[in-house]
Amino acid sequence: MVKDVSYEYDKKKVCKKVKKHYKKYDPFLLKGMEVALKRIITAVNAREKIVIYGYYDVDSITSIAILLLVLRYLNADVEYYIPNDENIERTLRSKDILNHIEFLGTDLIISLGCGMNSHKEIELCKELGIDVVVLDTEKTSVDRLDAYVINPNQDSCSYPFKGLSFVGLTFKLVQALSRYYKLKSFNKYVDLVMIGTTASEVDLSDENGIFFTEGIYQVNHTNNYGLKALMKINDLKQISEDNVNQLIECIIPRVNPIGKMDNAKIVVELLTTTDLLRAEQIAKYLHKEANKE
């Protein structure tokens, strides 16, 4: 059954972009969540090598950052991979699997928004002994993947809200992990969820509205060193619905002269570092890059 939790906002915190009343849903209403979670838990507990595979836009970068932070907290053996070629399709790539991911000794790939059309690549992973969890929101009629799929838009998924961004869907996985491991502070990542959700330009209704409004509040009380450093160097003393896009613009990866998305990995480091000095160094670099003539 749907976990029907009414959510009433304090009037002082309500943003004009969203309504005042929404529902939160149980992450286990997502088809495939339970079996995917079991596979991830096995990998975490056995210290199997996990590689998070994502894309270089802000929605995907924040997804990677949140999952990386949570899995590191759980002492998982985890790394991430972002292809750095501009304008690639949102799929797993055989050359990445063979040249990088297999080399790491990977046991499990968690693909964030890159797997629904990757039949051949997932078959390659199976041949190499690598399991794949696919988180995606794409509406597709492709045949069933030989993978653990979490997608609110797949056939016979009863999840009530179909409009989640990639980072919103990733946060639902984090909620499920938090329930199993009894983590009480996972909601602190809603600032990153808000940034990715806003950048993705999905409709800010239903759960997206919760993420937006809670995230606006959380980002102004954040303990994320990267966000603090970005706000400081860009003189953003208070984030609101009116200036949140200024914060997002600070972390949009930029293309270098040879068409590579170098900044994507730097932004992931910024959002996941536990070193305040390093966060300030990266924020200064990104600020300088963004203000080049």
C-alpha positions as CSV (number, residue, x, y, z in Angstrom):
1,M,0.0,0.0,0.0
2,V,1.0,3.6,-0.5
3,K,2.6,5.2,2.5
4,D,0.2,8.2,2.6
5,V,2.1,10.8,4.5
6,S,0.6,14.2,4.3
7,Y,3.1,17.0,4.1
8,E,2.1,20.5,5.2
9,Y,4.6,23.3,4.7
10,D,5.3,26.2,7.1
11,K,4.0,29.2,5.3
12,K,7.4,31.0,5.7
13,K,9.1,28.2,3.8
14,V,6.6,27.7,1.0
15,C,8.0,28.4,-2.5
16,K,5.7,29.9,-5.1
17,K,6.6,27.2,-7.6
18,V,5.0,24.4,-5.7
19,K,1.7,23.7,-4.0
20,K,1.3,23.4,-0.2
21,H,0.2,19.8,0.1
22,Y,1.8,16.6,-1.2
23,K,2.3,13.0,-0.4
24,K,5.5,11.0,0.1
25,Y,5.6,7.5,-1.2
26,D,7.2,4.3,0.0
27,P,10.3,3.6,-2.1
28,F,9.3,-0.1,-2.2
29,L,6.4,0.7,-4.3
30,L,8.9,1.0,-7.1
31,K,9.0,-2.2,-9.1
32,G,12.3,-3.9,-8.8
33,M,13.4,-1.9,-5.7
34,E,13.4,-4.9,-3.3
35,V,15.5,-7.2,-5.4
36,A,17.9,-4.4,-6.5
37,L,18.3,-3.4,-2.9
38,K,19.2,-6.9,-1.9
39,R,21.9,-7.1,-4.6
40,I,23.4,-3.8,-3.4
41,I,23.3,-4.8,0.2
42,T,25.2,-8.0,-0.7
43,A,27.8,-6.0,-2.5
44,V,28.2,-3.5,0.4
45,N,28.4,-6.1,3.1
46,A,30.8,-8.3,1.2
47,R,33.0,-5.4,0.1
48,E,32.4,-6.2,-3.6
49,K,33.6,-3.5,-6.0
50,I,30.8,-1.2,-6.9
51,V,31.0,1.3,-9.8
52,I,28.4,4.0,-10.2
53,Y,28.1,4.8,-13.9
54,G,26.5,8.2,-14.7
55,Y,26.2,11.1,-17.1
56,Y,27.8,14.6,-17.0
57,D,24.7,16.8,-16.6
58,V,23.8,18.3,-13.2
59,D,20.9,15.9,-12.6
60,S,23.2,12.9,-13.0
61,I,26.2,14.5,-11.2
62,T,24.0,15.1,-8.1
63,S,22.7,11.6,-8.4
64,I,26.3,10.2,-8.4
65,A,27.3,12.5,-5.5
66,I,24.4,11.4,-3.2
67,L,24.8,7.7,-3.9
68,L,28.6,8.0,-3.5
69,L,28.3,9.7,-0.1
70,V,25.8,7.1,1.2
71,L,27.8,4.1,0.0
72,R,31.0,5.5,1.4
73,Y,29.3,6.1,4.7
74,L,28.4,2.4,4.7
75,N,32.0,1.5,4.0
76,A,31.3,0.1,0.6
77,D,34.1,-0.4,-1.9
78,V,32.8,2.1,-4.4
79,E,34.0,4.3,-7.3
80,Y,32.2,6.1,-10.1
81,Y,32.7,6.6,-13.8
82,I,31.5,9.4,-16.1
83,P,32.3,9.3,-19.8
84,N,33.9,12.6,-20.7
85,D,32.9,12.8,-24.4
86,E,30.5,15.5,-25.3
87,N,27.0,14.6,-26.6
88,I,27.3,10.8,-26.1
89,E,24.0,8.9,-25.8
90,R,22.7,7.9,-22.4
91,T,23.8,4.3,-22.6
92,L,26.5,2.1,-21.1
93,R,29.4,1.8,-23.5
94,S,31.3,-1.3,-24.3
95,K,34.6,0.5,-24.5
96,D,34.1,1.9,-21.0
97,I,33.3,-1.5,-19.6
98,L,36.3,-3.2,-21.2
99,N,38.9,-0.4,-20.8
100,H,38.0,0.9,-17.4
101,I,35.3,-0.8,-15.4
102,E,36.5,-4.4,-15.9
103,F,40.0,-3.2,-15.1
104,L,38.8,-2.1,-11.6
105,G,37.7,-5.6,-10.8
106,T,34.1,-4.5,-10.7
107,D,31.4,-6.8,-9.3
108,L,28.4,-4.5,-9.6
109,I,27.5,-1.5,-11.8
110,I,24.8,0.9,-10.7
111,S,23.8,2.8,-13.8
112,L,22.1,6.1,-13.2
113,G,20.1,7.1,-16.2
114,C,22.2,5.3,-18.7
115,G,21.0,1.7,-19.0
116,M,17.5,1.2,-20.5
117,N,18.8,0.8,-24.1
118,S,22.0,-1.1,-23.2
119,H,21.1,-4.7,-24.0
120,K,24.4,-5.6,-25.6
121,E,26.4,-3.8,-23.0
122,I,24.6,-5.6,-20.2
123,E,25.1,-8.9,-21.9
124,L,28.8,-8.0,-22.0
125,C,28.8,-7.3,-18.3
126,K,27.2,-10.7,-17.7
127,E,29.9,-12.4,-19.7
128,L,32.5,-10.6,-17.5
129,G,30.7,-11.6,-14.3
130,I,29.4,-8.1,-13.5
131,D,25.9,-7.5,-12.3
132,V,24.0,-4.3,-13.3
133,V,21.5,-2.3,-11.5
134,V,19.7,0.2,-13.7
135,L,18.0,3.3,-12.3
136,D,16.2,5.1,-15.1
137,T,13.0,7.2,-15.7
138,E,12.8,6.7,-19.5
139,K,9.6,5.5,-20.9
140,T,10.5,2.7,-23.2
141,S,9.0,-0.3,-24.9
142,V,12.3,-2.3,-25.1
143,D,12.4,-5.9,-24.2
144,R,13.2,-6.9,-20.6
145,L,16.8,-6.2,-19.6
146,D,18.9,-8.9,-17.9
147,A,19.5,-6.5,-15.0
148,Y,18.0,-5.2,-11.8
149,V,15.8,-2.4,-13.1
150,I,14.2,0.4,-11.0
151,N,12.1,2.6,-13.2
152,P,8.7,4.2,-12.3
153,N,7.8,4.2,-16.0
154,Q,8.4,0.5,-16.7
155,D,5.4,-1.8,-17.3
156,S,3.4,-2.8,-14.3
157,C,5.2,-0.4,-11.9
158,S,2.6,0.8,-9.3
159,Y,4.6,3.8,-8.1
160,P,2.1,6.7,-8.0
161,F,4.4,9.4,-9.3
162,K,6.0,9.0,-12.7
163,G,7.8,12.3,-13.0
164,L,10.9,11.8,-10.9
165,S,14.2,13.1,-12.1
166,F,17.3,10.9,-12.0
167,V,18.4,12.4,-8.7
168,G,14.9,12.0,-7.3
169,L,14.9,8.3,-8.2
170,T,18.4,7.9,-6.8
171,F,17.1,9.4,-3.5
172,K,14.3,6.8,-3.4
173,L,17.1,4.2,-3.5
174,V,18.9,6.0,-0.7
175,Q,15.6,6.0,1.3
176,A,15.4,2.2,0.9
177,L,19.1,1.8,1.9
178,S,18.5,4.0,4.9
179,R,15.6,1.9,6.0
180,Y,17.6,-1.3,5.9
181,Y,20.7,0.2,7.6
182,K,18.7,2.4,9.9
183,L,20.3,5.6,8.8
184,K,18.6,8.6,10.3
185,S,20.3,11.5,8.6
186,F,19.8,10.7,4.9
187,N,17.4,13.6,4.5
188,K,20.4,16.0,4.7
189,Y,21.0,15.1,1.0
190,V,17.8,16.7,-0.1
191,D,19.7,19.9,-0.9
192,L,21.5,18.0,-3.7
193,V,18.2,16.4,-4.8
194,M,16.7,19.9,-5.1
195,I,19.6,21.1,-7.2
196,G,19.5,18.1,-9.6
197,T,15.7,18.2,-9.8
198,T,15.6,21.9,-10.6
199,A,18.3,21.6,-13.2
200,S,16.5,18.7,-14.9
201,E,13.5,21.0,-15.5
202,V,11.0,18.3,-14.5
203,D,7.6,19.5,-13.4
204,L,7.8,20.6,-9.7
205,S,4.7,18.7,-8.7
206,D,4.1,15.9,-6.3
207,E,7.3,14.5,-4.8
208,N,9.4,16.9,-6.9
209,G,7.6,19.7,-5.1
210,I,8.7,18.3,-1.7
211,F,12.3,17.9,-2.9
212,F,12.3,21.5,-4.1
213,T,10.9,23.1,-1.0
214,E,12.7,20.9,1.5
215,G,15.9,21.4,-0.5
216,I,15.7,25.2,-0.6
217,Y,15.4,25.1,3.2
218,Q,18.2,22.5,3.6
219,V,20.7,24.2,1.3
220,N,20.6,27.3,3.6
221,H,21.5,25.0,6.5
222,T,23.7,22.6,4.6
223,N,26.7,20.8,6.0
224,N,28.0,20.0,2.5
225,Y,31.4,21.7,2.3
226,G,31.2,22.0,-1.5
227,L,27.8,23.8,-1.5
228,K,29.1,26.1,1.3
229,A,32.2,27.0,-0.7
230,L,30.2,27.7,-3.8
231,M,27.7,29.9,-2.0
232,K,30.6,31.8,-0.3
233,I,32.7,32.5,-3.4
234,N,29.6,33.5,-5.5
235,D,28.3,35.7,-2.7
236,L,25.0,33.7,-2.4
237,K,24.2,34.4,1.2
238,Q,20.6,33.0,1.1
239,I,19.3,30.6,-1.6
240,S,15.7,31.1,-2.7
241,E,13.5,30.1,-5.6
242,D,14.6,33.4,-7.2
243,N,18.3,32.7,-7.2
244,V,18.7,28.9,-7.1
245,N,19.6,28.9,-10.8
246,Q,22.7,31.0,-10.0
247,L,23.8,28.2,-7.7
248,I,23.1,25.6,-10.4
249,E,25.0,27.5,-13.0
250,C,28.1,27.3,-10.8
251,I,28.3,23.5,-11.2
252,I,27.3,23.0,-14.9
253,P,30.2,21.1,-16.5
254,R,31.8,23.0,-19.4
255,V,33.3,21.7,-22.6
256,N,37.1,22.2,-23.0
257,P,38.6,23.0,-26.4
258,I,38.9,19.3,-27.4
259,G,35.3,18.5,-26.5
260,K,35.8,16.8,-23.2
261,M,33.7,17.3,-20.1
262,D,36.6,17.7,-17.6
263,N,34.6,19.6,-15.0
264,A,32.1,16.8,-14.3
265,K,34.4,14.8,-12.1
266,I,35.7,18.0,-10.4
267,V,32.1,18.8,-9.5
268,V,31.5,15.3,-8.1
269,E,34.6,15.8,-6.0
270,L,33.4,19.2,-4.8
271,L,30.0,17.8,-3.7
272,T,31.5,14.8,-1.9
273,T,34.7,16.1,-0.3
274,T,35.0,16.0,3.5
275,D,37.9,18.6,3.3
276,L,36.8,22.2,3.6
277,L,40.1,23.5,2.2
278,R,39.8,21.3,-0.9
279,A,36.1,22.4,-1.4
280,E,37.2,26.0,-1.3
281,Q,40.0,25.3,-3.9
282,I,37.6,23.6,-6.3
283,A,34.9,26.3,-5.8
284,K,37.5,29.0,-6.7
285,Y,38.6,27.1,-9.8
286,L,35.0,26.6,-11.0
287,H,34.2,30.3,-10.3
288,K,37.3,31.3,-12.4
289,E,36.3,29.0,-15.2
290,A,32.7,30.3,-15.2
291,N,33.9,33.9,-15.4
292,K,36.4,33.5,-18.3
293,E,35.8,35.9,-21.1
